Amino acid sequence: MNAKAGRYAPSPSGDLHFGNLRTAVLAWLFARLSGRRFYLRVEDIDSQRSSRTSAERQIEDLQALGIDFDGEVIYQSERLGRYEEVLGELEERGLIYECYCTRRDIQVAASAAHARPGIYPGTCRDLNPAERERKRAETAAAGRVPSLRLRTDTASFTVHDYFAGEYASDVDDFIIRRGGNIGQAGDFAYNFVVVIDDGDCGIDQITRGDDLLDSSGRQAYLADLLGFQVPSYVHVPLVLGPEGKRLAKRDGAVTLREMSAQPGGRGGVVKRLCASLGYPETATLQELLEVFDPTEMPREPVVFDDAFDQEPR
Ligand code: GLU
């Protein structure tokens, strides 16, 4: 539908930290450098952990850095009707089945000798009608509704990633809608909604943290199944905290607001972002857009503390 586009899609569960901001800058750079539109999508599908205030603060912070977006901000929480509709289409195509497994059932199955780690073993995929009836009744008696899974027909799907190249990752019968307590519809799963959101906006370039590289196969498979263009990916290395683990809020002053309170202010944060991408002399994102060369970008994870100057030059 729309022209080519990229996006940044934060989950609004707190202020963005330096690592999130760096990924956002990269998503914006990759999109703008290739003449794409750039959208912001608030991933607030997880009703327990998301807040509108947090989303608003994240948007303010991204704009304060100099990142600009096209169109309206998209909120997943406003798109539930659309997700229902696509679920209905998949149901009509016979591609959805109920899964009665508890977390414990899946753990037990995963410990079997031939199990592949992290892969749903297909326990509920081919139940006969009588077994299905029995399990459905047991689940209802426990006050639960079953989850819904996608009936897939491949074990792996290959995507193109700017850094990882042709990258094959696992596909299994992943969850489309979570189970829940009777009377409460379960949340739609991230792997489902993200594909519909990207497809509906014509997103053909996805830049995000490389912790999500392994979900790209499932998502691209579903995009293809739904008739969307399979996007190309740019999975960028994460920023690490001082202990070598993924940067987290407990690692100190890491959000834009916390860092802006330090000497150097917000301009200092922008300089650190530019420096972390290999441009220590660059002071604004507009300037960065003019000089940034993705082929020169550091491919190894950046460590928050010492990989770049603390002091603005
Ligand atoms: N909402 C996810 C996050 O904040 C990103 C999802 C995506 O970019 O596909 O980690």
Residues whose N, C-alpha, C, O or C-beta is under 5 A from the ligand:
A	BS01	LIG	A9 P10 S11 E43 V194 R208
